[in-house]
């Protein structure tokens, strides 16, 4: 397959762009400079290809990208907004967008020249992540969905079919116990790299809703959610198929071919391709079903927001977002960066279809777009504390610090308190 660079896509889409660049000295004087804060440190080359193509299509705009740490970018945006020098565009974890609408002066995305028409290039269920009080303030970007990866060699050694993933959590446990008994290895690792993401995914998939519709209280301590968290504890404490090592230690073991299954974001896929080459072959499966419920998993990943207060820079920022949401751009960004495509009908894009022929495992996350729902968007300025509550809940479960029937309602009550005390 011949890979088409983003810059070529930009040339195809913009007639006369080459002629426009001949006027560079004049454009330099009229050019609008905007800043774009992001946390795509692992995908900077691909991101800068997108920006180069955008510059070719829009020579009147120049974007300066500024890489930030994923854990602090939202706080930095809010601080910059309070100082009246926010970035013009910011990439924010999707579950943090509500606080930035309320505290950082985010611009409604239907207030540009096209009245938000570019949002139609995004799957409607994904667009919900940016809606607050009926207005769109964020558009998805670098969206993730959880997958189950498995080590085919370990499956074979355990007497399991290396071509078949467990379909549900009962099968995860049964296969995991067989792996542990026959190989002595840990069978599964559920990544917690997002602090509160994996907990949400298990509980929502088990029928819970994380927040009340008015965002005033947590509502996840349902029987199904409690049972799913008890299962997590049982895998670690009772069945001993899930190690209690650190995230880094378990990731190292997985990449070294020492763990049977890994549950984590689609964003890990491209890295796994590189880091397991020559070591073992891994399969990719859907997130396991919970009992007889339909699959329903919250997204991980981010959204783009506009904070530009200057009218000229705001107009330029809208041009950037409209360009980045074009289906041919979001499609190629998907399989080069490892995130989900965003278009309502992603398979209409020829480059994605070609990639699927070359890498059929990528069909799983594309298909799971229909099962992916928006993450809980924590309100207020106590978001980090809320995330830590859920992180600590799982750590207590895995260390045998109490049953899920006690720990989950306690976490729900604590998060409701933090929401009430935040602004």
NUNUDO-899508 format. One line per 10 residues: number of its first residue (from 1); their letters; for each residue x, y, z of N, C-alpha, C. Coordinates in steps of 0.02 Angstrom, whole numbers. Each point is the difference from the previous one (the first is absolute). Example, Ala and Ser with C-alpha at 12.3 -4.5 7.8 and 13.67 -1.06 7.14 Angstrom:
BEGIN
1> AS> 660 -284 390 -45 59 0 45 60 0 | -18 53 -36 42 59 3 -39 55 37
//
This chain:
BEGIN
1> XXXXXXXXXX> 42 -60 0 -42 60 0 44 62 0 | -17 48 -43 36 63 -1 -33 49 48 | 38 23 49 -28 45 51 0 71 -27 | -59 30 0 -7 69 -23 12 47 58 | 49 44 -5 12 46 56 -56 51 7 | -7 27 61 -52 51 11 10 59 -46 | 63 17 -15 11 58 -43 -27 -12 -70 | 3 -62 -24 -29 -15 -65 -75 6 3 | -31 -23 56 -72 9 8 -18 74 -3 | 41 41 31 -13 72 -1 4 27 -70
11> XXXXXXXXXX> 48 -23 -40 6 25 -69 -59 -21 -41 | -23 -61 9 -57 -24 -39 -63 39 15 | -6 21 63 -62 31 23 -3 74 -14 | 56 32 -15 1 73 -6 28 20 -67 | -42 16 -48 23 21 -65 35 67 5 | 57 3 -32 35 64 -1 42 14 60 | 8 -48 46 40 12 60 72 17 -18 | 26 -35 -51 69 14 -21 9 71 -24 | -49 26 -37 3 69 -24 -3 48 59 | -41 -19 49 -8 45 57 65 9 38
21> XXXXXXXXXX> 40 -53 3 62 5 38 50 46 -33 | -9 17 -65 46 46 -33 -5 69 30 | -55 14 32 -10 66 30 22 0 73 | 48 -42 17 20 -8 70 19 64 36 | 39 46 -31 17 61 37 -61 41 21 | -49 5 -46 -60 38 17 -41 -37 53 | -3 -67 -8 -38 -39 48 31 3 69 | 66 3 3 33 4 65 -24 59 40 | -15 56 -36 -23 60 35 -73 -8 22 | -40 -36 -41 -71 -7 15 -16 -63 39
31> XXXXXXXXXX> 49 -43 8 -11 -66 31 -22 7 73 | -48 -41 19 -23 -3 69 36 -57 36 | 32 16 55 37 -49 39 -44 -25 58 | -7 -66 5 -39 -28 56 41 -55 34 | -17 -11 64 35 -51 39 -46 -60 10 | 30 -59 0 -37 -62 9 37 -41 53 | -29 -4 60 29 -40 53 -28 -71 -4 | 43 -49 7 -20 -70 -7 44 -44 43 | -19 -63 6 42 -48 37 21 -59 -44 | 2 11 -65 16 -54 -47 76 -10 -6
41> XXXXXXXXXX> 33 -8 56 73 -7 -2 22 -62 -37 | -40 -53 1 18 -61 -36 -16 3 -74 | -39 49 -20 -21 5 -70 16 67 -32 | 53 33 25 16 66 -25 15 0 -75 | 38 -49 -27 11 1 -73 -64 -3 -41 | -47 -44 21 -63 -4 -36 -41 63 8 | 0 29 61 -37 61 11 28 57 -42 | 65 5 -4 30 53 -39 -10 -9 -75 | -10 -62 -21 -20 -12 -70 -69 30 -13 | -46 -10 48 -67 29 -7 5 76 -4
51> XXXXXXXXXX> 41 29 45 6 73 0 33 26 -63 | 48 -37 -26 32 21 -63 -50 0 -57 | -44 -51 -1 -51 -2 -52 -50 56 9 | -16 15 64 -46 57 13 32 65 -24 | 64 10 14 34 62 -22 0 5 -76 | 5 -56 -34 -2 1 -73 -69 20 -25 | -51 -26 35 -68 16 -20 -21 70 22 | 31 25 54 -18 65 28 64 40 14 | 32 24 -50 63 37 10 -9 65 39 | -62 21 9 -12 62 39 2 -12 75
61> XXXXXXXXXX> 8 -64 21 2 -17 71 64 -37 14 | 30 14 57 58 -38 23 -13 -24 70 | 5 -67 10 -13 -31 65 66 -18 34 | 8 22 61 57 -21 41 -25 -52 50 | 25 -62 -7 -22 -51 47 47 -2 60 | -30 -8 58 37 -1 63 -18 -64 38 | 49 -44 8 -12 -64 34 -2 11 76 | -50 -29 31 -9 5 72 -7 -70 30 | 4 -4 66 -11 -63 34 -75 -13 6 | -21 -62 -14 -71 -16 2 -30 12 69
71> XXXXXXXXXX> 40 -9 53 -27 7 67 -9 72 23 | 30 48 -35 -3 69 23 -29 49 -52 | -12 -24 -60 -20 47 -53 -65 37 16 | -48 -34 30 -64 33 16 11 55 52 | 40 -15 51 15 51 51 36 59 -31 | 47 -14 -45 37 54 -32 -45 43 -44 | -46 -31 -35 -47 38 -41 -42 46 44 | -25 -27 55 -42 40 45 40 58 29 | 61 -13 21 42 54 28 14 53 -53 | 14 -22 -62 14 48 -53 -62 41 -17
81> XXXXXXXXXX> -58 -32 3 -62 37 -13 -13 53 54 | 14 -17 63 -8 49 54 47 58 -9 | 59 -13 -29 49 53 -13 -13 36 -67 | -55 -19 -33 -21 30 -64 51 -11 -56 | 33 -56 1 43 -19 -56 -5 -76 -12 | -62 -22 -14 -9 -72 -11 27 -22 -67 | 11 -65 -10 15 -24 -68 -62 11 -43 | 11 6 -64 -57 9 -45 -39 -64 -9 | 36 -56 -1 -31 -66 -4 34 -45 51 | -38 -41 35 29 -46 48 -28 -70 -7
91> XXXXXXXXXX> 43 -50 8 -21 -70 2 -7 -19 73 | -60 -21 19 -16 -12 71 -28 -70 7 | 19 -35 53 -33 -64 13 -75 10 1 | -36 -44 -35 -72 11 -11 -38 7 65 | 21 -36 53 -38 2 62 13 64 40 | 42 45 -25 14 63 35 -31 61 -34 | -38 -11 -52 -24 57 -41 -50 44 37 | -41 -28 43 -52 40 34 33 55 41 | 50 -17 39 34 50 41 30 56 -41 | 25 -16 -60 31 51 -41 -51 44 -36
101> XXXXXXXXXX> -59 -27 -11 -54 43 -26 -19 51 54 | -4 -23 61 -24 44 54 54 46 27 | 63 -20 -5 53 37 34 54 28 -46 | -3 -13 -65 55 22 -43 -24 36 -63 | -64 17 -3 -24 40 -56 0 -35 -67 | -14 -66 -2 -2 -37 -63 -53 30 -46 | 15 0 -65 -43 31 -50 -48 -52 -29 | -65 15 -4 -47 -47 -32 21 -13 -72 | -1 -63 -20 24 -18 -67 -51 12 -55 | -59 23 19 -49 19 -52 -2 76 -9
111> XXXXXXXXXX> 51 35 26 2 73 -6 47 23 -55 | 29 -46 -38 43 18 -55 -40 15 -63 | 37 13 -53 -33 19 -63 -46 -54 -27 | 19 -64 9 -42 -54 -27 -51 -26 50 | -5 33 58 -49 -17 52 8 -73 23 | 61 -24 -1 13 -68 25 -14 -55 -50 | -5 17 -64 -14 -51 -50 54 -55 -1 | 62 18 17 54 -50 -1 -11 -56 51 | -43 13 50 -14 -52 50 -37 -59 -31 | -32 11 -57 -36 -55 -33 47 -52 -28
121> XXXXXXXXXX> 65 15 -1 49 -50 -23 19 -49 56 | -33 6 57 15 -43 58 -62 -42 17 | 12 -63 17 -55 -44 20 -42 33 55 | -67 3 -8 -41 37 48 10 -20 72 | 7 -64 15 9 -20 71 66 25 28 | 50 10 -42 63 27 23 -5 75 14 | -42 34 -40 -7 73 9 -29 18 68 | -36 -47 31 -31 14 64 50 20 54 | 62 -21 -9 50 14 51 12 75 8 | -16 39 -51 12 72 3 -61 42 13
131> XXXXXXXXXX> -58 -31 11 -62 37 9 -11 16 74 | -14 63 14 -17 21 68 -55 53 -6 | -54 -11 36 -58 46 -1 -23 12 -72 | 3 -53 -41 -25 3 -68 47 32 -50 | 60 21 20 48 33 -45 63 -43 -8 | 28 -2 -61 62 -39 -10 61 42 17 | 41 -25 45 60 35 20 64 -39 -15 | -6 -63 -19 59 -41 -13 -17 -50 -54 | 52 -17 -39 -9 -51 -52 51 -55 12 | -20 -63 -6 45 -55 15 64 2 -41
141> XXXXXXXXXX> 54 -23 31 64 -8 -35 40 -50 39 | 34 -46 -34 39 -52 34 -44 -38 50 | -57 -24 -24 -48 -38 40 23 -72 5 | -10 -30 60 18 -69 9 -59 -42 22 | 7 -66 -10 -49 -48 25 40 -58 29 | -24 -34 51 39 -54 31 -5 -65 -40 | 55 -35 -5 3 -63 -35 30 -53 45 | -8 -64 -20 35 -54 32 53 -26 -48 | 63 5 20 55 -28 -38 20 -66 33 | 21 -49 -40 23 -62 30 63 -27 -34
151> XXXXXXXXXX> 41 -33 40 62 -29 -23 -15 -70 -27 | 8 -8 -66 -20 -64 -31 45 -58 22 | 63 13 14 45 -53 22 -21 -27 69 | -19 46 45 -22 -22 66 -66 -38 -5 | -45 22 -43 -62 -36 -9 14 -71 -23 | 46 -8 -47 17 -66 -25 30 -43 55 | 45 28 39 33 -37 54 -51 -21 53 | -54 39 8 -51 -17 51 -54 -46 -28 | 7 -20 -63 -50 -43 -30 -62 36 -23 | 5 66 -10 -56 40 -25 8 13 -74
161> XXXXXXXXXX> -54 16 -33 1 16 -71 34 69 -9 | 57 3 -32 35 64 -6 -33 50 -47 | -50 -23 -36 -35 45 -47 -65 27 30 | -16 -18 61 -64 20 29 8 37 65 | -28 60 3 0 40 61 -60 -19 44 | 5 10 65 -59 -10 42 -54 50 -18 | -62 -23 -3 -54 44 -22 -28 40 58 | 4 -27 61 -29 34 58 45 -9 60 | -18 33 56 43 -1 59 1 -69 33 | -53 -39 -7 2 -68 27 53 -41 -37
171> XXXXXXXXXX> 5 9 -65 51 -35 -39 69 26 16 | 6 65 14 65 28 20 25 -37 62 | -43 -9 49 20 -33 62 17 -73 -13 | -43 -35 -38 12 -71 -12 65 -10 -39 | 11 39 -52 62 -6 -39 60 22 41 | -11 52 41 54 25 42 23 -52 50 | -47 -36 30 19 -52 48 37 -57 -35 | -20 -15 -61 35 -53 -37 72 22 -17 | 8 63 -18 67 26 -13 43 -3 62 | -28 21 56 38 0 63 19 -71 21
181> XXXXXXXXXX> -46 -46 -6 12 -69 21 50 -36 -44 | -3 12 -66 41 -39 -46 67 33 -18 | 4 66 9 63 34 -19 34 33 59 | -37 12 54 28 34 58 5 75 -9 | -21 25 -57 4 72 -13 -64 35 23 | 6 66 12 -61 39 11 -39 2 -65 | -66 -3 7 -42 -7 -59 -25 66 -29 | -7 51 42 -32 61 -24 27 61 36 | 0 54 -36 20 65 27 -50 51 -27 | -36 34 44 -46 54 -20 37 65 12
191> XXXXXXXXXX> 15 34 -53 38 62 5 -39 54 37 | 35 36 44 -30 57 35 37 64 -16 | 27 4 -60 41 58 -18 -39 65 0 | -66 -4 -7 -41 61 -1 -29 18 67 | 23 -31 54 -23 12 69 -72 -23 12 | -49 28 -35 -69 -17 13 -35 -32 -60 | 37 -10 -55 -32 -22 -62 -22 -73 4 | 45 -45 21 -17 -71 -1 -56 -16 49 | -3 35 56 -55 -10 47 -67 18 -33 | -1 59 -32 -60 20 -35 -21 -52 -51
201> XXXXXXXXXX> 48 -24 -38 -16 -47 -54 -31 -64 26 | 28 -27 54 -29 -61 28 -69 12 30 | -8 54 36 -64 12 34 -55 19 -50 | 15 42 -49 -50 19 -50 -19 -60 -43 | 50 -41 -17 -14 -61 -39 -44 -48 39 | 1 6 67 -43 -42 43 -66 34 16 | -17 54 -36 -66 30 6 -4 65 38 | 56 24 27 -2 61 41 1 63 -42 | -21 55 30 8 67 -26 41 38 52 | 54 32 -21 47 29 47 -28 62 35
211> XXXXXXXXXX> -37 41 -36 -22 65 26 -74 10 -13 | -32 39 44 -69 21 -12 -1 46 -61 | -56 4 -36 -3 42 -60 17 73 12 | -14 25 61 16 70 14 71 9 27 | 39 -54 1 71 1 20 10 22 73 | -50 -11 42 6 23 70 21 -55 48 | -2 -63 -21 17 -54 46 21 -62 -39 | 40 -42 33 20 -64 -29 -56 -51 11 | -7 -46 -48 -57 -47 3 21 -72 -19 | 63 -17 9 25 -62 -29 -4 -61 46
221> XXXXXXXXXX> -21 8 63 1 -57 46 -62 -44 -10 | -6 -27 -59 -56 -45 -17 21 -72 13 | -48 -46 4 19 -71 11 48 -26 -53 | -12 17 -64 44 -24 -53 70 27 7 | 6 66 15 66 30 7 37 -29 59 | -35 -10 56 32 -30 59 24 -70 -17 | -40 -38 -37 20 -68 -18 62 2 -46 | 4 48 -45 57 4 -45 64 17 38 | -6 44 50 58 16 41 20 -58 46 | -50 -38 22 16 -59 40 37 -52 -42
231> XXXXXXXXXX> -19 -5 -63 35 -45 -46 73 21 -6 | 12 65 -6 69 24 -5 40 -21 62 | -31 9 58 34 -22 61 11 -76 0 | -50 -37 -20 6 -73 0 56 -24 -46 | 8 34 -57 53 -20 -46 68 9 32 | 7 51 42 64 13 32 10 -40 64 | -53 -4 40 8 -28 68 -19 -74 4 | -56 -18 -31 -24 -69 5 30 -45 -52 | -7 19 -63 25 -43 -55 75 11 -13 | 26 57 21 71 17 -9 22 -5 -74
241> XXXXXXXXXX> -44 24 -43 17 1 -71 20 71 -22 | -12 49 42 18 70 -14 53 21 51 | 58 21 -25 54 21 45 -18 67 32 | 31 13 57 -9 64 35 62 43 -5 | 39 -10 -53 59 41 -12 -20 69 -26 | 49 44 -7 -13 67 -26 -18 -2 -74 | -29 54 -24 -17 6 -72 62 -12 -43 | 55 32 19 61 -7 -40 26 -71 1 | 0 -32 58 25 -69 5 -43 -48 -41 | -65 9 3 -44 -46 -37 5 13 -75
251> XXXXXXXXXX> 6 62 -20 9 14 -72 64 -32 -25 | 53 5 39 64 -31 -19 -8 -76 -7 | -35 -31 46 -12 -72 -4 -40 -18 -61 | -52 39 -15 -40 -13 -59 42 4 -63 | 38 54 -7 40 9 -60 55 -53 -5 | 20 -28 57 49 -53 0 -29 -69 -12 | -65 -3 -11 -32 -64 -15 -15 -42 61 | -10 32 59 -7 -36 62 -70 2 30 | -47 35 -32 -69 4 24 -47 -21 -58 | -52 -37 17 -43 -28 -51 -45 50 -35
261> XXXXXXXXXX> -30 46 39 -49 47 -29 13 70 28 | -14 49 -41 8 70 19 -64 36 -20 | -32 34 47 -60 40 -15 20 73 4 | -3 35 -56 21 69 -2 -23 34 -63 | 21 61 -9 -25 42 -54 25 -22 -69 | -40 15 -49 20 -8 -70 63 41 -14 | 11 53 39 58 43 -11 66 -38 10 | -3 -58 32 60 -40 11 19 -42 -61 | -45 -7 -47 9 -48 -55 64 12 -39 | 11 61 -24 58 13 -41 65 -11 39
271> XXXXXXXXXX> 0 19 64 59 -13 41 12 -74 9 | -53 -39 9 8 -72 8 29 -31 -63 | -22 25 -58 28 -26 -63 76 7 -1 | 23 59 22 72 12 0 36 -40 54 | -29 0 60 37 -25 58 -3 -76 9 | -47 -33 -35 -3 -73 5 28 -34 -62 | 21 38 -48 27 -29 -62 58 -47 15 | -5 -61 -26 53 -49 12 -5 -36 66 | -48 19 42 -9 -33 65 -60 -46 1 | -58 26 -16 -60 -41 -2 -52 35 -43
281> XXXXXXXXXX> -49 -40 -21 -57 28 -38 -59 10 47 | -32 57 -6 -58 13 43 -63 5 -42 | -55 -21 31 -65 8 -30 -35 61 28 | -51 23 -34 -39 58 21 -74 -20 1 | -31 9 58 -70 -17 7 -41 57 29 | -66 -6 -7 -45 48 30 6 -1 76 | -18 56 30 -5 3 73 -50 -53 22 | 15 -40 52 -44 -55 19 -69 24 22 | -50 -39 -18 -69 15 20 -10 -15 74 | -47 34 30 -20 -14 68 -67 -36 0
291> XXXXXXXXXX> 2 -64 20 -61 -41 2 -37 3 -67 | -65 16 2 -38 3 -63 -14 71 -22 | 38 48 26 -10 70 -18 35 16 -65 | -26 48 -39 36 22 -60 64 37 20 | 49 -4 -42 63 35 15 -11 75 0 | 27 34 50 -9 72 7 61 26 39 | 48 29 -36 63 18 31 15 75 -10 | 15 36 55 19 70 -7 66 9 -37 | 5 55 -36 61 15 -36 56 22 47 | 60 -10 -22 57 35 28 20 54 -51
301> XXXXXXXXXX> 53 36 13 23 48 -49 -24 71 11 | 1 40 -53 -4 72 8 -49 33 -47 | -5 66 9 -41 42 -43 37 66 -11 | -17 34 -53 30 65 -16 -49 55 19 | 26 54 30 -40 57 20 33 63 -23 | -40 51 -13 26 65 -20 -6 48 59 | 56 33 15 1 48 55 19 70 -25 | 13 8 -64 22 64 -28 -51 54 14 | 23 56 26 -45 57 14 5 54 -54 | 57 4 -33 8 48 -55 -40 -25 -61
311> XXXXXXXXXX> -43 42 -30 -43 -22 -56 39 -29 -59 | 55 30 -17 38 -25 -58 30 -68 15 | 28 -9 59 29 -65 18 -56 -52 9 | -57 22 24 -56 -47 8 -22 -26 -68 | -3 44 -50 -18 -22 -68 51 -50 -26 | 64 13 13 52 -46 -22 -6 -67 37 | -17 2 63 -8 -61 39 -57 -43 -27 | -54 32 -20 -55 -38 -31 22 -33 -65 | 41 34 -39 26 -30 -61 40 -63 15 | 40 3 54 41 -57 18 -44 -59 20
321> XXXXXXXXXX> -49 11 43 -43 -55 21 -40 -30 -58 | -25 44 -44 -38 -25 -57 45 -44 -44 | 63 20 -8 46 -40 -40 15 -67 34 | 13 2 65 19 -61 35 -57 -51 5 | -63 23 -9 -57 -45 2 -21 -26 -68 | 36 18 -53 -16 -27 -66 10 -76 1 | -47 -39 -28 4 -73 4 66 -30 -24 | 29 28 -53 63 -29 -24 57 13 49 | -6 54 38 51 15 50 -9 -43 63 | -62 -4 26 -11 -40 60 11 -74 -13
331> XXXXXXXXXX> -13 -22 -62 12 -70 -16 73 -17 3 | 42 39 -34 70 -17 0 32 13 68 | -23 51 36 25 11 68 -14 -62 43 | -57 -32 -12 -18 -59 38 53 -55 -5 | 15 -23 -59 44 -57 -4 74 18 3 | 17 64 -4 70 18 12 14 13 74 | -50 26 37 10 15 71 -25 -57 45 | -49 -38 -24 -27 -55 40 -66 15 34 | -32 56 -18 -64 17 29 -57 -18 -47 | -62 7 24 -58 -16 -40 -9 50 -57
341> XXXXXXXXXX> -25 -23 -58 -24 49 -49 -62 34 28 | -17 57 -25 -55 39 29 -60 8 -46 | 9 -12 -64 -54 14 -48 -59 -46 11 | -61 23 -17 -59 -42 8 5 -65 -39 | 32 2 -59 8 -59 -42 74 -7 -18 | 42 -20 47 73 2 -12 23 -44 -57 | -38 -54 -15 22 -46 -53 -11 28 -69 | -30 59 -5 -5 33 -65 68 25 -23 | 48 7 47 66 25 -18 43 -57 -28 | 26 10 -60 38 -52 -34 64 -18 37
351> XXXXXXXXXX> 33 50 30 63 -14 35 -11 -45 60 | -57 9 35 -15 -43 57 -15 -71 -24 | -37 -6 -54 -15 -67 -27 64 -36 -19 | 46 37 -30 64 -30 -19 39 -22 61 | -2 41 53 36 -18 61 -30 -63 31 | -66 -7 -2 -32 -59 28 18 -63 -38 | 13 6 -64 23 -58 -38 69 -21 24 | 41 48 17 68 -14 22 2 -20 74 | -46 28 40 -1 -12 72 -71 -14 23 | -24 -63 -12 -71 -15 16 -18 6 73
361> XXXXXXXXXX> 49 -3 46 -16 8 71 -31 68 15 | 14 50 -43 -26 67 11 -76 3 -12 | -29 -53 -29 -73 -2 -9 -36 -2 67 | 32 -27 51 -33 -6 65 -15 69 30 | 49 45 8 -18 66 27 -48 39 -45 | 6 -7 -66 -46 35 -45 -71 -24 14 | -9 -66 6 -67 -27 14 -24 22 69 | 45 6 49 -21 17 68 -17 73 9 | 10 40 -52 -24 70 3 -74 2 18 | -39 -48 -24 -72 0 12 -18 -18 72
371> XXXXXXXXXX> 48 -28 37 -12 -18 70 32 49 48 | 32 51 -27 37 48 42 -45 59 17 | -6 15 64 -41 56 23 46 51 32 | -25 59 13 44 52 26 15 -12 74 | 60 19 18 23 -7 68 -37 48 47 | 2 -15 64 -27 47 50 42 64 -2 | -33 56 -5 35 65 -2 -6 32 69 | 52 -8 39 -3 23 70 -4 76 3 | -50 26 36 -7 73 5 43 29 56 | 10 65 -4 33 35 55 76 -2 -4
381> XXXXXXXXXX> 31 26 51 73 7 2 34 -51 46 | -36 -53 17 28 -53 44 9 -65 -39 | 9 7 -66 1 -59 -43 56 -49 18 | 60 26 11 56 -45 16 -15 -40 63 | -30 33 50 -18 -36 61 -52 -54 -14 | -47 14 -45 -51 -49 -18 34 -61 -33 | 46 14 -45 36 -55 -33 38 -42 51 | 31 33 48 39 -36 51 -46 -44 43 | -61 22 13 -47 -41 38 -11 -67 -35 | -11 2 -65 -11 -62 -37 63 -41 -6
391> XXXXXXXXXX> 57 34 -7 64 -36 -2 12 -36 65 | -11 35 56 10 -30 66 -49 -57 14 | -60 7 -26 -50 -53 9 25 -66 -28 | 27 2 -61 25 -61 -31 61 -27 36 | 44 45 22 59 -23 37 -21 -35 64 | -50 27 34 -24 -32 61 -32 -68 -15 | -37 -4 -54 -30 -64 -20 54 -52 -13 | 51 18 -37 50 -48 -20 45 -21 58 | 2 41 51 39 -17 59 -42 -33 54 | -63 -15 -17 -44 -33 48 -22 45 57
401> XXXXXXXXXX> -6 65 -14 -16 48 52 -74 5 16 | -40 -46 -24 -72 1 13 -37 -23 -62 | -62 -22 8 -39 -22 -58 -24 59 -42 | -15 -14 -62 -25 52 -45 -66 29 27 | -39 -40 35 -65 23 26 9 57 50 | 60 6 30 14 55 45 40 55 -35 | 48 -18 -40 46 49 -29 -32 40 -56 | -43 -30 -41 -29 37 -56 -49 53 25 | -49 -16 44 -43 54 26 38 55 36 | 54 -19 35 41 50 34 31 48 -51
411> XXXXXXXXXX> 25 -27 -55 30 42 -52 -53 45 -31 | -59 -27 -12 -54 41 -28 -17 58 46 | -5 -12 64 -17 53 48 55 53 3 | 62 -22 -3 56 47 3 2 45 -63 | -13 -29 -57 -1 40 -62 -58 49 1 | -58 -22 23 -57 46 6 18 59 45 | 35 -13 55 22 54 45 47 48 -36 | 48 -27 -38 48 42 -35 -36 44 -53 | -48 -29 -33 -38 39 -50 -36 57 34 | -32 -14 57 -38 51 36 46 56 25
421> XXX> 62 -16 18 45 50 27 40 36 -52 | -3 -21 -62 39 32 -53 -37 58 -31 | 35 36 -41 -32 56 -33 4 -8 -76
//
